């Protein structure tokens, strides 16, 4: 599976970087520069809005290497209207120019045939070893998908598998790399080991959603929908990550599949990546805490609370409402480009509300409420460092300023921050109510005004963030990974 994941990594390099990777690396003397190129899959800093970090390198093309250089969205759209059979706007095609300069859409399984076939062969070999029937069926169908470009049968099979101890997410999946048009999926792979105990506990919390929905601190008209209890939640350790998901920032939770027809038929699965969270806690959140949180509250920042907050964030996406109360359609449609940041803000604050409720009921005993509050605030600094260009970054900025306004966070004279525990519950409730109301009303202007009021980076915050950078605290982690790291040796017939 790891060898198959490496094939996706090769493809992602070709999608992300218009030049040749090996020539780029060979042109560099500095080991640090080479390493940073590998981390970013190119000479643009993914944690700094894709700013070039090597001399002489221009801005990153918006379409990465998924479209011909200089092609405009208008030109591609009009060609797509004239020649729909070329599938120029497809999720699984790369756009190139033919000999006469016309746009053509080349299916991924053709454009990246060598890597797709190699990965397919490896998945079939793995399927032969699989003892879990669901996993076996999925691996075989995924191999077929890589050869034909028809991913839906394997997505359905992925949702059907429930008892597999190993999992693999592989293929062209997310579209964030395509900043030109947002159509093209980038290749990625996760090889995962399921944690059965935590997965069982997550499932249990999902079952409590309808009850928690009724208790939401908002007018009853904003909570008329009943959340599904069939959410598929699991906790996993990451064994290997390749391609898009290994580029720049590292994910701690996945929600798939993206195919809306599969979602309607089978729902979706949320995967929590425990060891990735642990790495971020140890290497980033702990040092941030020591830098920015008052000394007597530092012990309240715990991994258990961090894991809980992150896990309940995912579960809390299921709370609230998906459709506006005026019956005009979905919240997402009404709030457009504002929708993601508000939805992430909702999940964070309702995650905390869930913790409060579950601790009250004795359903959650891993950490104390104070730990969850202080860990939550320390995490705000971690997330804001990903920048205002990310939905999570924006959501964190809003809640930081909101909590200050409500008196739930105060800054001491030495520059460290204190969580005012007795104000937190009210602040959480009030923010939850504001967000749920904005979503329910589907009011775009009010949402923009809310983000404007609370979305400002203050000098005090800038000084705190500068302090973290000066202390050399990383914004994100990189993974040491591979068969050697796992102590598995080198497989035979790996094609290398
Ligand atoms: Zn989320």
Boltz pocket constraint, residues with backbone or C-beta under 6 A from the ligand:
constraints:
  - pocket:
      binder: B
      contacts: [[A, 313], [A, 314], [A, 317], [A, 343], [A, 344], [A, 347]]
      max_distance: 6.0
